[in-house]
Structures are given as C-alpha cells and as structure tokens.
Amino acid sequence: MRKKVKSKPHKGLLKRIRISATGKLKHAKAGSKHLRSHKSPNRLRRLRKDSFMSTAEMKRLSKLLFMRLRGREQPRSALRKSPSPAERKAKREAAKAAAAAGAAKK
C-alpha cells in the first residue's frame, strides 16, 4: 500500500519571489549581482527595481507552489477565490428560496 504524498510548496522558489496581495509574483531581475562596472547607470537603476512575473511563467510556477496566482497581464477577476463557509451557506439558501418561489408560481 502506498502512502499519500503531501503537496508541499517549493521552498527554493519561495525564497526567490514575493507574492503580492493581488496574487502576482514579484521577483528580482537577472544580471544585477556582479560585473556592474561596464553597465550604464540607467541600466543599473532599472535592474534595482523588482518586476512582476509574466502570465506564462506564473502558470508554470503556480504548479510548484500549489497556489492560485495571476500574471502581470491578467485582470484581477482571473484569480478566483474560494467562497467562505458563510458565503456558501448564503448561496445555498438563496438557491432554495429561488426554487421555492419558482415552485409556488406553478
């Protein structure tokens, strides 16, 4: 009999990114750690700023993290949020009320 394997987020990736409140992935740009002398000041300033992950990269990394994430180009509605138990209950009761109203009309 096989043991059930837990879904664990990739710890190495978690150390290299930050997840924003809106579900975007923020990361440091490549090429800013060393050999800076030949790079222009404008380029070094651009490299200092963190950037957000593209949609294609985010989809690949969301599988490593077992999280719902959204890319730089995606709207906020792309990040579906699971309803809370109270929201689920309210939705069920609304559906029951609508079904009862429909049955009363017939």
N, C-alpha and C positions, 0 to 999 in steps of 0.2 A: 504494500500500500504506500502511495506517495504522499509526502507531506505537502500541505498547502503553502505556497510561497507568498510572502507578503510583498505588496507593492511599495517599494521604498524610493523616495526621490533621489536623484543622482547628486551626491554630496559635492563632488568636484565642480559640477555646474552651478550649484547653489552658491559656491564661494566666488564665482566669477560674474554673477549677474545680480540685479536687484529687480524685484517685481513691484511695479507701481500699484497704487490703489485701484487703478482702472484696468489692470490686467496686462499692461505692457511690460516687456522685458528691456531693462536698461543695462548697457554694457560699455566697457571701456574700448576705445578704438585701438586697433593694432598699430604698431610702429612708433610708440611714444616712449618706450622704456630706455633705449640707449641709442648710440650713434646719432646724437642730436645736432652735432656741430655743423653738418652740411645742410640741415633742414632750415627752411626760412622761418622767421618769427611768426608769420601768418599761419604757416602750416602747423607749427607747434601749438599755437593758440587753438586752432581747430581740433587738434588731437587731444587737448586737455579736456574738452567737453565730452561728456558721455552721450551716446546715441541710443536710439530705440531700435530694437530688433525688427527686421522685415517680417512680413507675414509668412513667407515660405520657411524661413529659419525658425520662426516661433512655432509653427506646426510641428516641425521635427523635434524641437526641444520640449514641447509640451508633453510628448510621449515619455521623455526621460524623467520629467518632473511629476507626472500623473496629476496635472492641474489643467484647468481651463484657462487659456491665455488668449490674448488677441494681438495682432500685429500692428505695425505702425500705420498701415493704410486702412485698417478695418474700423468700422464705426463701433461705438460703444454697445450697440444692440447685438453685435456679434458675440459678445460674452454673455451667454445665457447663465442666469443664476438659478440655483435650485431654490424652490419656494420653502419657506419656513413651515413648520407643522401648523401654526396658526393660519397661514395663508392657504395651505392645503385644505384645512377644515372649512374655511370660509368659502373656498371654491366649490367644495362638495355640497355644502348647504345651499349655495346659490343654484347649483345644477338641480338639486332636489326640488327647490322652490319653483324653478322654471318648468320642470317636468310635471309637478303638481298643477301648476297654472295651465299647462297645455292639456292635461287630462280633464281639468274642470271645464274647459271650453267645449270639449267634445260631448 
